[in-house]
Amino acid sequence: MSLPMRIEAAWQTELNAQFYRESEIISLLQRATSWVPDMALPYMAASWETAWFPKPVEGLVGQPLALPIDLATRAHAIHAGIRPAALLPVDANVNDPFVSALRRIEFESGRLLQAQILFLKGDSLVPFRDAVSTELERRHAEIRKLWADTLESVGITVRQDR
C-alpha cells in the first residue's frame, strides 16, 4: 500500500523495509503478550504513523537530496533507537522462536545502520553536513520519545540520559 507498483529508488526500498519491520515487531509482540484495552492506543498509533511522514530538512528546501536525507536520518534513528531484543531477560532461552526473531531484527538493524552511515557521511553530503547532523539529532530525539512512550505504556520505564 505504501509503495508504487515498481520500486525504482533506494528510498522506496527503505520505506518498504521499515513498513515490514514495524509489522514484524507488532506481530511478534501480539503473539507473545496479552493485551488489555488502552484508551491511549488510538493516540499512540496516530503518533507512530505520523512519525514516518517525510519532514522538510532545514536548510535543504528544494534540494533533490532532501527526501533521501530525511529518509536516511529517520531510518538511522529507527534502527539505532528501536531495539526490542534489549527487552529480553538475560536468561531468555536462545532456542525460543520469539527470542530468535527479536535477535534477528537486532542483527538486521545493525547492518542497515551501516548503510545509513555510509550515505549520511558520504562525499555528496559534505556541503550539507550541518543540516544532516541537525536532522539526525532531531529524528533520534523523536524516535527515542516514541519508543519510550510505547514502552512506558506497557509498564517498562526507560531512563533517558540524552
Solvent accessible surface area in square Angstrom, and as a share of the most:
residue,aa,sasa,rsa
1,M,222,0.99
2,S,55,0.36
3,L,45,0.22
4,P,67,0.42
5,M,194,0.87
6,R,170,0.62
7,I,84,0.42
8,E,127,0.57
9,A,36,0.28
10,A,88,0.68
11,W,83,0.29
12,Q,20,0.09
13,T,74,0.43
14,E,19,0.09
15,L,40,0.20
16,N,41,0.21
17,A,39,0.30
18,Q,13,0.06
19,F,80,0.33
20,Y,130,0.50
21,R,26,0.10
22,E,37,0.16
23,S,46,0.29
24,E,47,0.21
25,I,15,0.08
26,I,84,0.43
27,S,37,0.24
28,L,25,0.12
29,L,47,0.24
30,Q,113,0.50
31,R,201,0.73
32,A,53,0.41
33,T,66,0.38
34,S,112,0.72
35,W,137,0.48
36,V,122,0.70
37,P,137,0.86
38,D,60,0.31
39,M,183,0.82
40,A,46,0.36
41,L,97,0.48
42,P,94,0.59
43,Y,159,0.61
44,M,28,0.12
45,A,49,0.38
46,A,55,0.43
47,S,29,0.19
48,W,35,0.12
49,E,85,0.38
50,T,64,0.37
51,A,3,0.02
52,W,35,0.12
53,F,120,0.50
54,P,88,0.55
55,K,57,0.24
56,P,115,0.73
57,V,2,0.01
58,E,144,0.65
59,G,67,0.64
60,L,1,0.01
61,V,131,0.75
62,G,77,0.74
63,Q,75,0.33
64,P,118,0.74
65,L,48,0.24
66,A,21,0.16
67,L,69,0.34
68,P,39,0.24
69,I,0,0.00
70,D,2,0.01
71,L,10,0.05
72,A,5,0.04
73,T,0,0.00
74,R,4,0.02
75,A,0,0.00
76,H,24,0.11
77,A,0,0.00
78,I,8,0.04
79,H,2,0.01
80,A,33,0.26
81,G,21,0.20
82,I,8,0.04
83,R,114,0.42
84,P,2,0.01
85,A,16,0.12
86,A,73,0.56
87,L,68,0.34
88,L,27,0.13
89,P,83,0.52
90,V,156,0.90
91,D,127,0.66
92,A,20,0.15
93,N,92,0.47
94,V,98,0.56
95,N,123,0.63
96,D,52,0.27
97,P,110,0.69
98,F,49,0.20
99,V,8,0.05
100,S,54,0.35
101,A,14,0.11
102,L,4,0.02
103,R,98,0.36
104,R,109,0.40
105,I,3,0.01
106,E,38,0.17
107,F,135,0.56
108,E,60,0.27
109,S,6,0.04
110,G,31,0.30
111,R,141,0.52
112,L,52,0.26
113,L,36,0.18
114,Q,120,0.53
115,A,54,0.42
116,Q,17,0.07
117,I,73,0.37
118,L,137,0.68
119,F,68,0.28
120,L,7,0.03
121,K,147,0.62
122,G,20,0.20
123,D,130,0.67
124,S,69,0.45
125,L,0,0.00
126,V,83,0.48
127,P,106,0.67
128,F,47,0.20
129,R,77,0.28
130,D,118,0.61
131,A,19,0.15
132,V,5,0.03
133,S,48,0.31
134,T,76,0.44
135,E,6,0.02
136,L,41,0.20
137,E,122,0.55
138,R,91,0.33
139,R,0,0.00
140,H,29,0.13
141,A,50,0.39
142,E,42,0.19
143,I,1,0.00
144,R,65,0.24
145,K,123,0.52
146,L,19,0.10
147,W,28,0.10
148,A,11,0.09
149,D,59,0.31
150,T,30,0.17
151,L,10,0.05
152,E,115,0.52
153,S,50,0.32
154,V,79,0.45
155,G,68,0.65
156,I,67,0.34
157,T,121,0.70
158,V,59,0.34
159,R,197,0.72
160,Q,95,0.42
161,D,106,0.55
162,R,212,0.77
